[in-house]
Amino acid sequence: DEFLQVAQGSANILRYHHAIVPLPADLGNMPEAKRRLYDRSGFIHPLYSPEGNILTRIQPDDHYHHYGIWGPWTKTHIDEREVDFWNLALGEGTVRFAGLISKTAGEVFSGFTIRQEHVNFKARGPDQVAINESWTIKNFPVEIEGRTCWLIDFISTLNNPLDSAIELSAYRYGGGIGWRATAAWNKENSSILTSEGKTRKDADGTHARWCKVEGWFPSGISSGIVFCSHSGNRA
């Protein structure tokens, strides 16, 4: 009733939350109206490694609006108004689940396709569905050098339902895909490497064909993610 789950045998791979997830109730004296701005659906958490380590995090204390793997746009212009779908506390917009299109289970891959809506709270009149989006998620279990890996194909398709153009303005973060990593990692026990040889020290804000992030967990097992951009994506 709350999420779709992809699994391989007894191993969980990921959950997509179609039900709204509110902030935890024990956050002190935050006014109810502000608390509700952070209500979100349409995100992935947890994402598990094949070893069972959780690679995502939601609603961290320093950024309540971070939701595992999610895709809001930060600097968007709609009808000559700037709308921020990323920073939920501004109350300008949000993203919500809007329907299940299909799901597949089989020996080669399993996954689903869903529909999401980017909702503009700053529209002239009622709240406005400004962007329709579909996510297609497929997992292909593979073996690499004798080690089980999850090969996850993530496709996001955007559609403009409005009569006017929407501008997704250049900005240093937000849009496409966002990932909030596990709280188990810090700069001492994790590492970053890009296809261009950039590391934690100099990778921020650079372009790359792929980016690898990995780190150690209290169990003593190392896990990580390699994000590979499709060759057809904007460079």
C-alpha positions, 0 to 999 in steps of 0.5 A: 500500500505504500511502496513498490519493491524490487528484489532478486530472490531473497535479496531486496534491491530498492523501494519506490515510495508512492505513498507520501512520507511525512517528516518524523514526529519528533522534530521539536517545535517545527510548526505544522504548516512548515512540517507539511511542506516536506511531505513527499512521495515519488522517490527511491529508498532504501537502495541496497547493495548486493551485500545488504548495505543501505546506500541511501538516506532520507530526511537527514537533519541538515537537509530534510528535503533530501529523499534517497534517489529523487529528481526535482528541478531547482531553478525552473522558469514557468510563465516568467516566474521562478519555481523551485521544486527542490527546496521544499521549505520555500513552498514553491513546488513539489513532486508527487506520485501520479500513477503506476503504468506497468510492472514486470518480473522475470528471469532477465530483469524486473522493474516498473514504470510510474508517472509523477507530477511536478506541482507548481504552487506559484501558479496564477490560480489553483496549483498547477501540474507543470511537468509530467514525468515518467520513471522506468526502473529495471534491474538486471542482476549480473556477475562481475569478476565473480561478484553479484552486482545490481545493474539498474537502468534508470530512465526519466522522461519529461513532458510539458503539459502547458501551453507555454515553454518551461525553462530548466535554467542552468544551476550547480545542482538539482534536476535530473537525478539526486542521490543522498548517500548513507549516513554511514559514510564520511570523508574518512571512510569513503571515496569518489572517482570520476571518468576524468580522474577527479576525486572528492577534492576536485570533482564537484561541478565537473562533467564526467561519463561516470562517477564512482562512490564507495565506502565502508560500513560498520559491518566491515564490508565495502559497497558503492555505486557507479553512476553511468550517464547514457551517451545520449544525455546532454553532456 
